[in-house]
Amino acid sequence: MAECSNRKIFPKSEVPKVRKALLSLSFMAWPSVVLGCNNALENAAYVSTERVMNVLIRQMTELGSGCLIVQILNPSQEWAIIQTKRFCGVDGKMFETDYMDAHFTDVQFTADGLKANLSLLPFMGAGDEETRACTIKLLKGQIGDLFCDRTK
């Protein structure tokens, strides 16, 4: 799990503009000032934010990485990032080193977290491509673990 060292997401003078922009709750590759970590959005392919179980949760995918990044934000503390989790592997295998290709698709917010499909392409000779249905639950306002079935 990666934590951002800079807890402020943007300068106080930008708060009204960002609040207005976040009303849409879904946006593509905004400047890194919105995400908190200066380098957090440099490789962002998609970012969306939604309120789930009284928590503001953001999910993003990165270009060149199969990882799914999930964050909990606190709008009452200048949109501080409360928690960040990077999901870059499954079943003890890392996307970057143990698969030819791995990436999340169809990421959607649910009443209690997120759901997504995980596409896995093993190295040649190591098996067939598979797609798994995955969930990430919010537990007491914290980001839970990634659970993926093997049946899809």
C-alpha positions in Angstrom: 0.0 0.0 0.0 1.4 3.4 -1.0 0.6 6.4 1.1 1.0 10.0 -0.1 3.3 12.1 2.0 1.5 15.3 1.1 -1.8 15.2 2.8 -3.1 18.4 1.2 -4.6 17.8 -2.2 -4.5 21.3 -3.5 -3.9 24.9 -2.3 -6.7 26.4 -0.2 -7.3 29.1 -2.9 -8.3 26.2 -5.3 -10.9 24.7 -3.0 -14.0 26.4 -4.6 -12.9 25.5 -8.1 -12.2 21.9 -7.2 -15.4 21.5 -5.2 -17.4 22.7 -8.2 -15.5 20.4 -10.5 -16.0 17.4 -8.2 -19.7 17.7 -8.5 -19.5 15.7 -11.7 -17.7 13.0 -9.7 -16.0 11.6 -12.7 -13.2 13.0 -14.7 -10.3 12.0 -17.0 -6.7 12.8 -16.2 -6.9 16.0 -14.2 -3.8 17.9 -13.2 -2.0 16.2 -10.2 -3.0 19.1 -7.9 -6.4 17.3 -7.6 -4.9 14.0 -6.5 -2.6 15.0 -3.7 0.7 13.4 -4.6 2.5 15.4 -7.2 3.3 12.4 -9.3 0.1 10.5 -8.6 -1.7 11.5 -11.9 1.2 11.6 -14.3 0.2 8.2 -15.6 -3.5 8.2 -14.8 -5.6 6.7 -17.5 -9.0 7.1 -15.7 -10.1 8.6 -12.4 -13.6 8.7 -10.8 -14.9 9.6 -7.4 -18.2 8.8 -5.6 -19.7 8.8 -2.1 -20.0 5.3 -0.8 -21.2 4.5 2.7 -20.7 8.1 3.8 -17.1 8.0 2.6 -15.8 9.8 -0.5 -13.9 7.2 -2.5 -11.8 7.6 -5.6 -10.5 4.9 -8.0 -8.0 5.3 -10.7 -6.1 3.2 -13.2 -2.6 4.1 -14.5 -1.2 3.9 -18.0 1.4 1.1 -18.3 0.3 -0.5 -15.1 -2.4 -3.0 -14.3 -2.8 -1.6 -10.8 -6.1 -0.2 -9.5 -5.6 2.6 -7.0 -8.3 3.2 -4.4 -8.3 6.2 -2.1 -10.6 7.6 0.7 -10.8 11.4 0.8 -12.0 13.7 3.5 -13.8 16.7 2.0 -14.0 18.4 5.5 -10.2 18.4 5.8 -9.4 20.2 2.5 -9.9 16.9 0.6 -7.1 15.1 2.5 -6.3 11.6 1.4 -7.2 9.4 4.4 -6.1 6.1 2.9 -4.6 4.8 -0.3 -4.4 1.2 -1.5 -2.8 -0.1 -4.7 -4.1 -3.4 -6.0 -1.3 -4.8 -8.2 -1.6 -8.5 -7.8 -3.9 -11.4 -7.1 -3.3 -14.8 -5.5 0.2 -13.9 -4.5 1.2 -13.0 -8.0 2.2 -9.5 -9.1 0.7 -8.1 -12.4 4.0 -6.6 -13.5 6.2 -9.7 -13.1 3.9 -12.7 -13.1 1.6 -12.0 -16.1 2.1 -10.9 -19.7 -0.9 -8.6 -19.2 -3.2 -7.8 -16.3 -5.7 -5.0 -16.0 -9.0 -4.0 -14.5 -12.0 -3.2 -16.6 -15.6 -2.2 -15.9 -14.7 -0.6 -12.5 -18.0 0.4 -10.8 -18.9 1.8 -7.4 -21.4 -0.3 -5.4 -23.4 0.3 -2.2 -20.5 -1.1 -0.1 -17.3 -0.5 -2.2 -16.2 -1.3 -5.8 -16.6 -4.1 -8.3 -14.5 -4.7 -11.4 -13.4 -7.3 -13.9 -9.8 -8.4 -13.8 -8.3 -9.6 -17.1 -5.2 -11.9 -16.7 -3.0 -13.1 -19.5 -0.3 -15.5 -18.2 3.0 -15.8 -20.0 3.0 -18.2 -22.9 2.6 -21.8 -21.9 1.4 -20.9 -18.4 -2.3 -21.1 -19.1 -5.2 -19.4 -20.8 -6.4 -15.8 -20.5 -9.0 -15.4 -17.8 -11.4 -12.8 -16.6 -12.3 -12.7 -12.9 -15.1 -10.8 -11.2 -13.6 -8.8 -8.3 -14.8 -6.8 -5.3 -13.2 -4.4 -2.9 -15.4 -3.7 0.2 -15.3 -0.7 2.5 -15.1 -2.0 6.1 -15.8 0.6 8.8 -14.7 3.4 6.5 -11.5 1.6 5.5 -10.6 0.1 2.1 -10.8 -3.7 2.3 -8.9 -6.4 0.4 -9.3 -7.4 -3.2 -11.4 -10.6 -3.6 -11.7 -12.2 -7.1 -13.6 -15.3 -8.1 -12.3 -17.8 -10.6 -15.6 -18.6 -12.3 -16.1 -15.8 -14.8 
